[in-house]
Every structure is written in C-alpha cells, then in structure tokens.
Amino acid sequence: MSVQESPSSSAASTSAAKPDGGPAHRPGLILAFLCLAGFMTFLDVSIVNVALPTIEDELHISQTALQYVVTTYGMLLGGFLLLTGRLADTLGRRRMLQTGLVLFAVSSLLAGLAQNSAMLIGARAGQGLAAAFMATAALSLLTNNFEEGPARNKALGVWGALSGVAAVAGVTLGGLLTDGPGWRWIFFINVPIGLVGALVAPMIVGESRSAERTRSFDVAGAVVLTAGLILLIFTLGQTVDDSDVPMARIYGGFALSALLLIGFLLIERRAAAPLMPLRVFRRPSLRAANIIAILLLGTCVSLFFFASLFMQQVLDYSAITTGLAYVPLALTTAVGAGIASQVVTKVAAKPVLMTGLTLVGTGMLLLWRAPSDAAYLVDLLPAFIICGLGLGASFVPLQISAFAGSEEHESGLAAGLINTSQEIGGALGLAVAATYAFRRIDELEAQSKGVPELVDQARTTVFHDAFLISAGFAAAGLLVTLVLLPLTRAKDLPTGAPVA
C-alpha cells in the first residue's frame, strides 16, 4: 500500500544547496545547526546508560528489562528512518526536521516525568520516532548543501565525528546529570533545545525537497519493517528474562519476525514507489557501508551499556565517576575523527576504516581481559583510548562511503539507510550481546553463594562474555570492509556515478 501525493510545481523542487534567501552563503552556520540536530539524536542513544542502575532502583525495573529503555529508542528510530527519509524528500526536509525537533522535545518532557517503566519506555518510543525525522532530514540537508567531493567529505567528516563524540558524550553527561540534578534531567535538557531549534530553523537553512514529480511513500513497508524488527528484539530479550518464558513463544517470535522481514522485501519488490528501492544496493560502496554500520554500532552500543554496568556493579563507581571515566574516550573519539577527516580526503576511505575497526576490536579485547578488581589507569583507560581513536576513525569514512555516488533526489533515502543500519545495529548488537552474556547469570550467581568477592567475579564473567561478543562484531566489520568495500574515493566520482 502506498500513499500517493499530487505532483508539485517545479518551484517546490529546489535543492537545499540553492534555497531561496541566504542560507547557502553561510555553510558554516548550516553545518553547525544540522550537526546539533544530529548530535541530539545520537546523544540520546547512550545518555541513559549510566543512569540505568538509578532508574532501575527508582522505577523498579528488572535488570533484564533495562535493555528496552535503550532498544525501544533504537527500534523506533531504526524502523521509521526509511519512511521519514522518503517523507523528507517529498514533503520538505526542513519541515520534517522541525517536526522532529518539536516531537523530540515533547517526548523528552514525558520521559522526564515518567513514574513507571511503561511510561518511560513509551516516551522513549516517542523520542525514537522524533529522532527518525531529525536524523534523516538533517543528514539529507547536509548532503544537499555541500557538493560531492572534498566539501561534502569534510562536512560528512564533521557529522561522523560528532556522531561518535555524541555517543561517548552521552554517557559522560548522563553521569553528571544523574549524580547532579537527577536522572530525569537527561531528558528535560532536550526540551528547550528542541523547541528553540524548531523556531530558528527557517532563519538558518532553506527548504529542500526532491525534484521528482511523482512522490510517494510506502506506509505498508514501514509498518511491516518496524513490526518485524521490534518483534525480533523483544524475542531476543525474552531469552534472558527472569521469568520462565515458554520456548514455543520464543521460537514463534523468531519465526514471525523472520516472516515480517521477508514480507517487507516482497512489498518493496512489488510497490510502485517502494520505501527502499532494492536497486540502490547495486552500489557496492553503499551496500558494504550499511553492513559495516550494523556491526560497528553493535560494538559501540554494547560497549557503553556493559562498560557502564561493569564500572558501577563490579568496581562500585558512582554514576558521576562512571561518566567522568568516559571523558578520555570522548576526547580520543574526537581526535580520531579529526585525523580521519584529514586523511580520508587524501587516501581511500577503506584503509582508514580498516584501521579504525582494528583499533575498536583491540580495545574491546582489552576490556575482555579486565579483572574484577580492575584499576582504571591500568585496565580501563588504555582500552577506552584505543576504542575512542578507533570509533572516531571509523565513523568518518563510513559516512562518506554510504553517500558516495548518491543523487540529489536519493539523499533522504541514503540518509535513512545509513542511519537505519546504525540504529538497528546498535539495538540488535545489544540484544545479541545481552542474550549471550546473561545466559549463565543464574548459574554464576548461585555458585557465588552471596560471597561479595565471588559475586563480583560472577558479574565480571558475564561482562567479559559481552565484551568478547562486541569484539567479534568489530572483527566481522573489518572482514566485510576488507572483502566488500571498494577502494574508491568519493571525491573522484562525478555526482550520481555508481561506485565501482
């Protein structure tokens, strides 16, 4: 089922690179504003991680249910990115950005006021939907304001750098706010930023939409895709639930989610205007970049989730100490991204990305070896520095590869794809790591018999399993980069050229 919209006049099909008025003459201001919108969406992926133990105690959420506070956001964001990307292309990218900013502010207010787990998870779902509007609109506006080549590479480098920094800054800011005014302020802080951003957007960036005269968006595809992904994550969570979940329900959940995802592909093949035209995957660079994004974000989100729990539940760090422990990771992520932004304009994205993924995997292996009495300077800091450099060096070439050869009218689709891969990768990666790591939690806790030292060792074993799985994601991403990503610089391609 598709919803069709009547053709628009040619005047409405302008690119953001040439909007009415003067925004195009202020590229620095446009870049800063769009990156701020993107920064908010990525920040809220990780900002709740440090606050999870506090939220668990105050709202009485079970530990295994805590992952839904994280994954619900990622699932709604990932599930709707393709639809919101198409809406941005057809109805106006700035309009969709403003819609997302307002909805994000309202949902954040509700999350901050939450009195129980259902209200909090529901508000996080609203945040995820709003973030889908913001991320695709902002990224497609960015690509349309900067021509393909060095200018776009540098702009995407800044975007990629801030994406990585935001994920790390989230855990730091989350710790400061949780131990300061309280965990609710990790949501309240978004309210004024979202509302002000929506008001000033017309003063900074011009409206932009696709030049295609026939414009539509695939509602059926979006609904089926979102339902399939949410069911998959929910079923994975059920495998580590404290209650005795019937295996028939788990197997049924996996089977139904598989059928929904297969159904989505069939819908896309037959739809007159598919949400995700499968022909775009003929581009090797785009195809490889999206696979790598799934694996990289699986590592990234699992790192923040489990490292936060490890520091607080094993090493007895406070929330604010945990947040500050991530500062070197945030700084080195920015450094790695800055270096990558310069290097990627001179060499192909592939070797830069391979270097970054190697560093990320190495850092995760160091965490895997961290003992239950780990010292920060000896055991954690080196791992965080190496992971930070790797994440920064990975996000930049990944964004460039995802947009190489994209045409103007596909910018929303390309933005939706790469953001979908990132968010789905984060949510799926966390679910898979949690499923594997928590599989022995009851057995290990029983063996510890309540002895504090043995309890810490049992928890450390659980977190070690999670870190090892995360390192495996990075290793798989490195293999995909080596085999599938073309050795081609985006700046060498003419606009719209296929990546070979």
C-alpha positions as CSV (number, residue, x, y, z in Angstrom):
1,M,0.0,0.0,0.0
2,S,1.4,3.4,-1.0
3,V,0.1,6.9,-0.3
4,Q,0.3,9.0,-3.4
5,E,0.8,12.8,-3.4
6,S,-0.1,15.0,-6.3
7,P,2.8,16.4,-8.4
8,S,4.3,19.7,-7.2
9,S,5.4,22.6,-9.2
10,S,9.0,22.9,-10.3
11,A,9.5,25.8,-7.9
12,A,9.0,23.4,-5.0
13,S,11.7,21.0,-6.1
14,T,14.7,23.2,-5.2
15,S,17.8,21.7,-3.6
16,A,19.0,22.9,-0.2
17,A,22.2,23.9,-1.9
18,K,20.3,26.7,-3.6
19,P,17.4,27.7,-1.3
20,D,15.6,31.0,-1.5
21,G,17.4,33.5,0.6
22,G,20.9,33.5,2.0
23,P,21.4,30.2,4.0
24,A,23.5,28.7,1.2
25,H,26.0,31.5,1.7
26,R,26.5,30.5,5.3
27,P,27.7,26.9,5.1
28,G,29.4,27.0,8.4
29,L,26.3,28.1,10.2
30,I,24.2,25.5,8.3
31,L,26.7,22.7,9.2
32,A,26.7,23.7,12.9
33,F,22.9,23.8,13.1
34,L,22.4,20.5,11.3
35,C,25.1,18.8,13.3
36,L,23.5,20.0,16.5
37,A,20.2,18.3,15.5
38,G,22.1,15.1,14.6
39,F,24.1,15.4,17.9
40,M,20.8,15.3,19.9
41,T,19.7,12.1,18.2
42,F,23.0,10.2,18.8
43,L,23.3,11.6,22.3
44,D,20.1,10.0,23.4
45,V,21.2,6.6,22.3
46,S,23.8,6.4,25.1
47,I,22.8,9.1,27.6
48,V,20.6,6.8,29.6
49,N,23.2,4.1,30.1
50,V,24.9,5.5,33.1
51,A,21.6,6.3,34.7
52,L,20.2,2.8,34.2
53,P,21.0,1.5,37.7
54,T,19.4,4.6,39.3
55,I,16.4,4.3,37.0
56,E,16.2,0.6,37.9
57,D,16.0,1.3,41.6
58,E,13.6,4.2,41.4
59,L,11.1,2.8,38.9
60,H,11.6,-0.8,40.0
61,I,12.6,-2.1,36.5
62,S,14.1,-5.6,36.3
63,Q,17.7,-5.7,35.1
64,T,16.9,-7.7,32.0
65,A,14.1,-5.3,31.1
66,L,16.5,-2.4,31.3
67,Q,17.7,-3.0,27.8
68,Y,14.3,-2.0,26.5
69,V,14.9,1.6,27.8
70,V,17.8,1.6,25.3
71,T,16.5,-0.6,22.5
72,T,13.0,0.9,22.2
73,Y,14.5,4.2,21.2
74,G,16.8,2.4,18.7
75,M,14.0,0.3,17.3
76,L,11.5,3.1,16.6
77,L,14.3,5.2,15.3
78,G,15.7,2.5,13.1
79,G,12.3,1.2,12.0
80,F,11.0,4.6,10.8
81,L,14.2,6.1,9.3
82,L,13.4,4.9,5.8
83,L,9.9,6.3,5.9
84,T,11.0,9.6,7.3
85,G,13.8,9.8,4.8
86,R,11.3,9.5,2.0
87,L,8.9,12.0,3.7
88,A,11.8,14.4,3.9
89,D,12.5,14.1,0.2
90,T,8.9,14.5,-0.7
91,L,7.3,16.9,1.8
92,G,10.3,19.0,2.6
93,R,13.5,18.3,4.5
94,R,13.4,21.4,6.8
95,R,9.7,20.8,7.6
96,M,10.4,17.3,8.7
97,L,13.4,18.5,10.7
98,Q,11.2,21.0,12.6
99,T,8.5,18.3,13.1
100,G,11.1,16.0,14.7
101,L,12.5,18.7,16.9
102,V,9.1,19.5,18.4
103,L,8.1,15.9,18.9
104,F,11.5,15.1,20.4
105,A,11.0,18.0,22.9
106,V,7.5,16.8,23.9
107,S,8.6,13.1,24.2
108,S,11.6,14.1,26.3
109,L,9.4,16.0,28.7
110,L,7.2,12.9,29.1
111,A,10.3,10.7,29.7
112,G,11.5,13.1,32.4
113,L,8.1,13.0,34.1
114,A,7.8,9.1,33.9
115,Q,6.5,7.4,37.0
116,N,6.8,3.8,35.9
117,S,8.6,1.7,33.4
118,A,5.7,1.7,30.9
119,M,5.6,5.5,30.7
120,L,9.4,5.7,30.4
121,I,9.6,3.1,27.6
122,G,6.6,4.7,25.8
123,A,8.3,8.1,26.0
124,R,11.5,6.6,24.7
125,A,9.5,5.3,21.7
126,G,8.3,8.8,21.0
127,Q,11.8,10.1,21.2
128,G,12.9,7.4,18.7
129,L,10.2,8.3,16.2
130,A,11.1,12.0,16.5
131,A,14.8,11.2,16.1
132,A,14.0,9.4,12.9
133,F,12.6,12.7,11.5
134,M,15.6,14.7,12.7
135,A,18.4,12.4,11.7
136,T,17.3,11.8,8.1
137,A,16.2,15.4,7.4
138,A,19.4,16.9,8.9
139,L,21.7,14.5,7.1
140,S,20.0,14.9,3.7
141,L,20.0,18.7,4.1
142,L,23.7,18.4,4.8
143,T,24.5,16.4,1.7
144,N,22.4,18.8,-0.4
145,N,24.2,21.9,0.9
146,F,27.7,20.5,0.0
147,E,28.6,19.2,-3.4
148,E,30.1,15.7,-3.7
149,G,33.9,15.9,-3.4
150,P,36.2,17.5,-0.8
151,A,33.5,19.9,0.5
152,R,31.0,17.1,1.2
153,N,33.7,14.8,2.6
154,K,34.7,17.4,5.1
155,A,31.1,18.1,6.1
156,L,30.4,14.4,6.5
157,G,33.6,14.1,8.4
158,V,32.3,16.7,10.9
159,W,29.0,14.8,11.1
160,G,30.7,11.5,11.6
161,A,33.0,12.9,14.2
162,L,30.1,14.4,16.2
163,S,28.1,11.1,15.8
164,G,30.9,9.3,17.6
165,V,31.5,12.0,20.1
166,A,27.8,12.3,20.9
167,A,27.6,8.6,21.7
168,V,30.5,8.9,24.1
169,A,29.5,12.3,25.5
170,G,26.1,10.8,26.3
171,V,27.5,8.6,29.0
172,T,29.6,11.4,30.4
173,L,26.7,13.9,30.5
174,G,24.4,11.1,31.8
175,G,26.7,10.6,34.8
176,L,27.0,14.3,35.6
177,L,23.2,14.8,35.4
178,T,22.3,11.6,37.3
179,D,24.6,12.5,40.2
180,G,23.7,16.2,39.9
181,P,20.1,17.4,39.5
182,G,18.9,13.8,38.9
183,W,18.4,11.3,36.1
184,R,15.2,13.0,34.9
185,W,17.3,15.9,33.6
186,I,18.9,13.7,31.0
187,F,15.5,14.1,29.3
188,F,14.5,17.6,30.5
189,I,17.6,19.1,28.9
190,N,16.3,18.3,25.4
191,V,13.1,20.3,25.8
192,P,14.4,23.9,25.3
193,I,16.9,22.8,22.7
194,G,14.3,21.1,20.6
195,L,11.7,23.9,20.8
196,V,14.3,26.7,20.1
197,G,15.8,24.6,17.2
198,A,12.4,24.3,15.6
199,L,11.8,28.0,15.8
200,V,15.1,29.2,14.4
201,A,15.4,26.5,11.6
202,P,13.8,28.8,8.9
203,M,16.3,31.5,9.7
204,I,19.3,29.2,9.1
205,V,18.5,26.6,6.4
206,G,16.3,26.9,3.3
207,E,13.6,24.4,2.5
208,S,14.5,21.5,0.2
209,R,12.7,18.6,-1.4
210,S,13.1,16.1,-4.3
211,A,12.8,17.3,-7.9
212,E,10.9,14.1,-8.8
213,R,7.4,14.9,-9.9
214,T,5.8,11.6,-8.7
215,R,6.3,11.4,-5.0
216,S,5.0,8.8,-2.6
217,F,5.9,6.9,0.5
218,D,5.4,3.3,1.3
219,V,3.3,3.0,4.6
220,A,2.9,-0.7,4.4
221,G,6.6,-1.3,4.1
222,A,7.4,1.0,7.0
223,V,4.8,-0.7,9.3
224,V,5.9,-4.3,8.4
225,L,9.6,-3.4,8.7
226,T,9.2,-1.8,12.1
227,A,7.0,-4.6,13.4
228,G,9.5,-7.2,12.3
229,L,12.4,-5.5,14.0
230,I,10.6,-4.7,17.2
231,L,9.4,-8.3,17.5
232,L,12.9,-9.6,16.9
233,I,14.4,-7.5,19.7
234,F,11.6,-8.3,22.0
235,T,12.0,-12.1,21.4
236,L,15.8,-11.8,22.0
237,G,15.1,-10.1,25.3
238,Q,12.7,-12.9,26.3
239,T,15.6,-15.4,26.1
240,V,17.2,-13.7,29.1
241,D,14.1,-12.8,31.0
242,D,14.0,-13.8,34.7
243,S,10.6,-15.4,34.2
244,D,10.0,-18.8,32.7
245,V,9.2,-17.9,29.1
246,P,7.9,-20.9,27.1
247,M,10.3,-21.9,24.4
248,A,7.4,-22.1,21.9
249,R,6.8,-18.4,22.4
250,I,10.5,-17.6,21.7
251,Y,10.6,-19.8,18.6
252,G,7.3,-18.3,17.4
253,G,8.6,-14.8,17.9
254,F,11.7,-15.5,15.8
255,A,9.6,-17.2,13.1
256,L,7.1,-14.4,12.9
257,S,9.8,-11.7,12.9
258,A,11.5,-13.5,10.0
259,L,8.2,-13.7,8.1
260,L,7.6,-10.0,8.6
261,L,11.1,-9.1,7.4
262,I,10.7,-11.3,4.3
263,G,7.3,-9.8,3.8
264,F,8.9,-6.3,3.8
265,L,11.3,-7.4,1.0
266,L,8.4,-8.7,-1.0
267,I,6.5,-5.5,-0.5
268,E,9.5,-3.5,-1.7
269,R,9.8,-5.6,-4.9
270,R,6.2,-5.0,-5.9
271,A,5.5,-1.5,-4.6
272,A,5.0,1.2,-7.2
273,A,7.1,3.6,-5.1
274,P,9.0,1.4,-2.6
275,L,10.2,2.7,0.7
276,M,13.6,1.1,0.0
277,P,14.2,0.6,-3.8
278,L,16.3,-2.5,-3.8
279,R,18.2,-1.2,-6.8
280,V,20.2,1.1,-4.6
281,F,22.1,-2.0,-3.2
282,R,23.7,-2.4,-6.6
283,R,26.2,0.2,-5.4
284,P,29.0,-1.8,-3.7
285,S,30.1,1.1,-1.6
286,L,26.6,1.8,-0.2
287,R,25.9,-2.0,0.3
288,A,29.2,-2.5,2.2
289,A,28.8,0.7,4.3
290,N,25.4,-0.3,5.6
291,I,26.6,-3.8,6.6
292,I,29.6,-2.4,8.4
293,A,27.4,0.2,10.1
294,I,25.3,-2.6,11.7
295,L,28.4,-4.3,13.0
296,L,30.2,-1.1,14.2
297,L,27.2,0.2,16.1
298,G,26.6,-3.3,17.6
299,T,30.1,-2.9,19.1
300,C,29.6,0.7,20.1
301,V,26.3,0.5,21.9
302,S,27.3,-2.8,23.7
303,L,30.5,-1.1,24.9
304,F,28.6,1.7,26.6
305,F,25.9,-0.5,28.1
306,F,28.1,-3.1,29.5
307,A,31.1,-0.9,30.5
308,S,28.7,1.3,32.5
309,L,27.3,-1.7,34.3
310,F,30.8,-3.1,34.9
311,M,32.1,0.0,36.4
312,Q,29.1,0.5,38.7
313,Q,28.2,-3.0,39.6
314,V,31.7,-4.6,39.9
315,L,34.0,-1.6,40.5
316,D,31.5,0.3,42.6
317,Y,31.9,3.5,40.7
318,S,29.2,6.2,41.3
319,A,27.2,7.5,38.3
320,I,29.3,10.7,38.1
321,T,32.6,8.8,38.4
322,T,31.4,6.4,35.6
323,G,30.5,9.4,33.4
324,L,33.9,11.1,34.0
325,A,35.6,7.8,33.3
326,Y,34.4,8.1,29.7
327,V,35.9,11.6,29.1
328,P,39.2,10.2,27.6
329,L,37.1,8.0,25.3
330,A,35.1,11.1,24.1
331,L,38.3,13.2,23.6
332,T,40.1,10.4,21.7
333,T,37.0,9.8,19.6
334,A,37.1,13.5,18.5
335,V,40.9,13.2,17.9
336,G,40.4,10.0,15.8
337,A,37.6,11.6,13.8
338,G,39.7,14.8,13.2
339,I,42.6,12.7,11.9
340,A,40.4,10.6,9.7
341,S,38.7,13.7,8.3
342,Q,42.0,14.9,7.0
343,V,43.4,11.6,5.9
344,V,40.3,10.4,4.1
345,T,40.5,13.4,1.6
346,K,43.9,12.1,0.6
347,V,43.5,8.4,0.6
348,A,40.6,6.0,0.1
349,A,38.1,5.5,2.8
350,K,38.8,1.8,3.0
351,P,42.2,1.8,4.7
352,V,41.1,4.4,7.2
353,L,38.0,2.4,8.1
354,M,40.1,-0.8,8.4
355,T,42.4,1.0,10.8
356,G,39.6,2.3,12.9
357,L,37.8,-1.1,13.2
358,T,41.1,-2.8,14.1
359,L,41.6,-0.3,17.0
360,V,38.0,-0.8,18.2
361,G,38.4,-4.6,18.3
362,T,41.7,-4.3,20.1
363,G,40.1,-2.0,22.8
364,M,37.2,-4.4,23.3
365,L,39.7,-7.3,23.8
366,L,41.5,-5.3,26.5
367,L,38.1,-4.8,28.3
368,W,37.6,-8.6,27.9
369,R,40.7,-9.1,30.0
370,A,39.9,-6.5,32.7
371,P,39.8,-8.3,36.1
372,S,37.1,-7.8,38.7
373,D,39.4,-5.5,40.7
374,A,40.4,-3.5,37.6
375,A,42.4,-0.4,38.1
376,Y,41.2,2.5,35.9
377,L,44.7,3.7,34.8
378,V,46.0,0.3,34.0
379,D,43.0,-1.7,32.8
380,L,40.3,0.7,31.6
381,L,42.0,3.8,30.4
382,P,44.1,2.1,27.6
383,A,41.1,0.3,26.4
384,F,39.0,3.5,26.3
385,I,41.7,5.4,24.5
386,I,42.1,2.8,21.8
387,C,38.4,2.3,21.4
388,G,37.9,6.1,21.1
389,L,40.6,6.5,18.4
390,G,39.0,3.6,16.5
391,L,35.4,4.8,16.7
392,G,36.4,8.3,15.5
393,A,38.5,6.8,12.7
394,S,35.6,4.6,11.7
395,F,32.6,6.9,11.7
396,V,34.1,9.4,9.2
397,P,34.9,7.0,6.3
398,L,31.7,5.1,6.9
399,Q,29.5,8.1,6.3
400,I,31.5,9.1,3.2
401,S,31.2,5.6,1.8
402,A,27.5,5.5,2.4
403,F,26.8,8.6,0.3
404,A,29.4,8.1,-2.5
405,G,27.6,8.4,-5.8
406,S,24.2,9.3,-4.4
407,E,22.0,11.5,-6.5
408,E,20.2,14.6,-5.0
409,H,16.7,13.0,-5.0
410,E,18.0,10.0,-3.2
411,S,19.7,11.9,-0.3
412,G,16.8,11.2,2.1
413,L,16.9,7.5,1.2
414,A,20.7,7.3,1.6
415,A,20.4,9.1,5.0
416,G,17.6,6.8,6.0
417,L,19.6,3.7,5.1
418,I,22.8,4.5,6.9
419,N,21.0,5.8,10.0
420,T,18.8,2.7,9.9
421,S,21.8,0.4,9.8
422,Q,23.4,2.3,12.7
423,E,20.4,2.2,14.9
424,I,19.3,-1.3,14.1
425,G,22.9,-2.4,14.5
426,G,23.1,-0.9,18.0
427,A,19.8,-2.4,19.1
428,L,20.5,-5.8,17.6
429,G,24.1,-5.8,18.8
430,L,23.0,-5.1,22.4
431,A,20.3,-7.7,22.3
432,V,22.6,-10.4,20.9
433,A,25.4,-9.5,23.4
434,A,22.9,-9.5,26.3
435,T,21.4,-12.8,25.2
436,Y,24.8,-14.4,25.2
437,A,26.2,-12.7,28.3
438,F,23.2,-13.2,30.5
439,R,22.7,-16.9,29.6
440,R,24.7,-18.0,32.7
441,I,23.8,-15.3,35.1
442,D,21.6,-17.5,37.3
443,E,24.1,-20.3,37.4
444,L,27.0,-18.0,38.3
445,E,25.1,-16.1,41.0
446,A,24.1,-19.5,42.5
447,Q,27.7,-20.6,42.6
448,S,28.8,-17.4,44.3
449,K,26.5,-18.1,47.3
450,G,26.3,-14.4,48.2
451,V,30.0,-14.0,48.9
452,P,30.9,-10.5,47.7
453,E,34.1,-11.4,46.0
454,L,32.5,-14.3,44.2
455,V,29.6,-12.2,43.2
456,D,31.9,-9.7,41.6
457,Q,33.8,-12.5,39.8
458,A,30.5,-13.9,38.5
459,R,29.4,-10.5,37.2
460,T,32.8,-10.0,35.7
461,T,32.4,-13.2,33.8
462,V,29.1,-12.0,32.4
463,F,30.5,-8.7,31.3
464,H,33.6,-10.4,29.8
465,D,31.3,-12.5,27.6
466,A,29.6,-9.3,26.4
467,F,32.9,-7.6,25.6
468,L,34.1,-10.6,23.7
469,I,30.9,-10.7,21.5
470,S,31.4,-7.0,20.9
471,A,35.0,-7.6,19.8
472,G,33.6,-10.2,17.4
473,F,31.3,-7.6,15.8
474,A,34.3,-5.3,15.2
475,A,36.3,-8.2,13.7
476,A,33.3,-9.1,11.4
477,G,33.1,-5.4,10.3
478,L,36.8,-5.5,9.5
479,L,36.4,-8.6,7.3
480,V,33.4,-7.0,5.5
481,T,35.5,-3.9,4.9
482,L,38.4,-5.9,3.5
483,V,36.3,-8.0,1.2
484,L,33.3,-5.8,0.1
485,L,34.2,-2.1,0.4
486,P,35.6,-0.7,-2.9
487,L,38.9,1.1,-2.8
488,T,37.4,4.2,-4.3
489,R,37.5,7.8,-3.1
490,A,34.1,9.6,-3.2
491,K,35.7,12.8,-4.4
492,D,36.9,11.1,-7.5
493,L,33.3,10.3,-8.6
494,P,31.0,12.6,-10.6
495,T,27.7,13.3,-8.9
496,G,25.4,10.3,-9.4
497,A,28.1,8.0,-10.7
498,P,27.9,4.4,-9.5
499,V,30.6,3.3,-7.1
500,A,32.7,0.6,-8.7
